[in-house]
Amino acid sequence: MPSVYILLTRTDTLFVKALHGATRSRYTHVSLALDRGLERMYSFARRREAMPLPAGFVQESLYSGVYGRCGGADSLLLELPVSEKAYRRIERRLAEMQRQKARYDYDVLGLALAGMGIAHERPGRYFCSHFVAETLQEAGALKLPCHPSLVRPQDFTRLRPLRVVYQGPLAYAGGRAAAAAA
């Protein structure tokens, strides 16, 4: 049975510090990976390291950008076993979004609405946890307790059947997870 991986992090950018100050959550960002080594990892985040906006659908790397600079950031890697069918659906959605990435933008308004507990849908607009939650739900990989737009990064720590495969400094998340699989 295949698995997908959910990486939760909290880096030291100004945007993250403000978000952490508002939510007091241990983790403020979530990414979805198709492999345990985190080589094919996606989220909604900044497109340029130096500025929080513009932001949108991005392929992330542990070795460059904000993650490359924040190797000591707190991280938690979760594994979600999925059916072959769900894995293929997730893979197809990510490939299509990658091909059409210019059509997707970060949903700043949606993030504010989620903070007030207001569910919403804005075509082509997501924030990180909304994107991951909706992708998993639509693929039939995970049943959510609420609308995907209301899921926060921290909520993934309480969802089953996700299980922890690594917790610690971000720089070791991919390597430790890959080594543990061997």
HELIX and SHEET records of a PDB file:
HELIX    1   1 LEU A   14  THR A   23  1                                  10    
HELIX    2   2 GLY A   65  ARG A   69  1                                   5    
HELIX    3   3 GLU A   84  ARG A   99  1                                  16    
HELIX    4   4 LYS A  101  ARG A  103  5                                   3    
HELIX    5   5 VAL A  108  GLY A  115  1                                   8    
HELIX    6   6 CYS A  128  GLU A  138  1                                  11    
HELIX    7   7 PRO A  148  LEU A  150  5                                   3    
HELIX    8   8 PRO A  153  ARG A  158  5                                   6    
HELIX    9   9 LEU A  170  TYR A  172  5                                   3    
HELIX   10  10 ALA A  173  ALA A  181  1                                   9    
SHEET    1   A 6 MET A  51  GLU A  60  0                                        
SHEET    2   A 6 MET A  41  ARG A  48 -1                                        
SHEET    3   A 6 HIS A  29  ALA A  33 -1                                        
SHEET    4   A 6 SER A   3  ARG A  10 -1                                        
SHEET    5   A 6 ASP A  74  PRO A  81 -1                                        
SHEET    6   A 6 ARG A 163  PRO A 169 -1                                        
SHEET    1   B 2 ASP A 105  TYR A 106  0                                        
SHEET    2   B 2 ARG A 125  TYR A 126  1                                        
END                                                                             
